[in-house]
Amino acid sequence: SEAMGTTAGVGATRAHVRILTDDAVAASIVEATVRYDAKLRRFRFSDPRVLVQSPPDPSFDTRQNNVLPVYSPDAALVAFTRAEGWWPIRFQTDATNDTGRVALVRRSDLATVELARASGPARTDTTWPQWAPGTGTRYAWLAFSSARPYGHRMAPGVPLPSSCLPQGHSLCKQMWITAIDRRAAEQTPLVDPSAVPFWMPGQNATASAVSPRWTTRVIPPE
């Protein structure tokens, strides 16, 4: 399972812990409260709460896999990657799993929705969602990576350097950003609150960009 922990206590700030593995299958997402016991000098975790359960499936090759969770800045939502089967790869000789797409779970009632507008076409390896550090009154922003066609330099049939290509695929992964409508994310039933994403400017179209990160200040190029 992918485990997340929220800190608790006077003056504590919210944080999370992610269990990352190179090969995950049938993963669920759980969270737990974390408290530091000063007397025993150790952290204590509460019983885990399941946010997203991988449903039963007789085959690990097709079973739903939920990985890479991250809290929204207000902790109301958790974004994560959903795929079928082994992620990102089963055997070293296999092509990497390209079924990834971005999804959300609402912590208040465990309502879950896949972000179809943000994730785009099927089998474009859409993964690694990361929230912008702040939100507006109406929108939050989510960055992720995806191996989808874009323009004339990242199109099917265009020769690309092997160094940027996921194993067994022909398009490089690039970073994209979608808006999340916070009002829509509060409605019941929960429907896709994402917008059609835009390609993050300034990227090298022939280089791999897999795991986006946000910064609170502009970092000038070297």
Salt bridges, closest charged atoms under 4 A:
GLU31 OE2 - ARG49 NH1 3.03
GLU31 OE1 - ARG107 NE 3.02
ASP37 OD2 - ARG44 NE 3.05
ASP61 OD1 - ARG90 NH1 3.43
ASP74 OD2 - ARG182 NH2 3.21
GLU84 OE1 - ARG101 NH1 2.74
ASP94 OD2 - ARG90 NE 3.15
ASP98 OD1 - ARG123 NH2 2.84
ASP109 OD2 - ARG106 NH2 2.83
GLU114 OE2 - ARG82 NH1 3.24
GLU114 OE1 - ARG101 NE 3.08
ASP125 OD2 - LYS173 NZ 3.56
ASP181 OD2 - ARG138 NH2 2.88
